[in-house]
Amino acid sequence: MYLSSVTTALTTLAESEGGEHGSTLNAYAIGAGALGALLLLLWITTRLNRDR
């Protein structure tokens, strides 16, 4: 019962966009930013764990 209501809600949200592709966010910029943030976190983690 709960799963069907969640599925209905998600379907309604997906259909409410109307197929517009006018998003101003660039997928490549978001991906590059996420990669940069993860690499920064990896660098910080390796600097703090020098004793291992």
trRosetta pair geometry for C-beta under 8 A, 3 or more apart (Angstrom, degrees):
i j d omega theta_ij theta_ji phi_ij phi_ji
1 4 6.2 -58 -153 32 26 108
1 5 6.9 20 154 -14 61 106
2 5 6.0 -60 -154 36 34 108
2 6 6.4 31 152 -17 68 107
3 6 5.7 -55 -148 38 33 111
3 7 6.2 35 153 -20 66 106
4 7 5.5 -50 -144 37 33 114
4 8 6.3 37 154 -21 64 104
5 8 5.6 -50 -146 36 33 113
5 9 6.4 35 153 -20 64 104
6 9 5.7 -54 -148 36 32 111
6 10 6.3 28 155 -15 66 107
7 10 5.9 -57 -146 39 30 108
7 11 6.2 31 155 -20 64 108
8 11 5.7 -55 -146 37 29 112
8 12 6.4 31 155 -20 64 106
9 12 5.7 -54 -150 35 30 112
9 13 6.5 30 153 -18 64 105
10 13 5.6 -52 -147 37 34 112
10 14 6.3 34 154 -20 66 106
11 14 5.7 -55 -147 36 31 111
11 15 6.3 21 158 -11 65 110
12 15 6.1 -62 -144 42 28 104
12 16 6.2 35 156 -34 64 109
13 16 5.8 -53 -144 24 29 115
13 17 7.9 41 157 -31 56 90
14 17 6.8 -46 -175 6 35 109
17 20 6.1 -131 162 36 84 82
25 29 7.4 -136 -176 65 66 112
25 30 6.1 37 171 -48 110 125
26 29 4.0 69 80 9 109 111
26 30 6.7 176 87 -11 56 83
27 30 5.7 -55 -147 37 33 111
27 31 6.2 33 154 -18 66 108
28 31 5.6 -54 -145 39 31 112
28 32 6.2 30 156 -18 66 107
29 32 5.8 -53 -143 39 30 109
29 33 6.2 31 156 -19 63 108
30 33 5.8 -56 -147 38 29 111
30 34 6.3 28 155 -18 64 107
31 34 5.8 -55 -145 37 30 109
31 35 6.2 30 156 -18 64 107
32 35 5.7 -53 -145 38 31 112
32 36 6.2 34 154 -20 64 107
33 36 5.6 -54 -146 37 30 113
33 37 6.3 30 155 -18 64 105
34 37 5.7 -53 -147 36 31 110
34 38 6.3 29 155 -16 65 107
35 38 5.8 -57 -146 39 30 108
35 39 6.2 28 156 -17 65 108
36 39 5.8 -56 -145 38 29 109
36 40 6.3 32 155 -20 63 106
37 40 5.6 -54 -150 35 31 114
37 41 6.5 30 153 -16 64 105
38 41 5.7 -53 -147 38 33 111
38 42 6.3 36 152 -20 65 105
39 42 5.5 -51 -146 36 34 114
39 43 6.3 37 154 -21 65 103
40 43 5.7 -52 -148 35 31 111
40 44 6.4 31 153 -17 64 104
41 44 5.7 -52 -146 37 33 111
41 45 6.2 34 155 -20 65 107
42 45 5.7 -55 -146 37 30 112
42 46 6.4 25 157 -15 65 106
43 46 6.0 -57 -147 38 29 106
43 47 6.4 27 155 -18 64 108
44 47 5.8 -60 -150 37 30 110
44 48 6.4 20 157 -13 66 110
45 48 6.1 -62 -146 40 29 105
45 49 6.2 2 164 2 66 116
46 49 6.3 -69 -136 50 29 95
46 50 7.9 72 160 -74 57 63
47 50 6.9 -7 -170 -50 34 98
49 52 5.0 -19 168 18 100 118
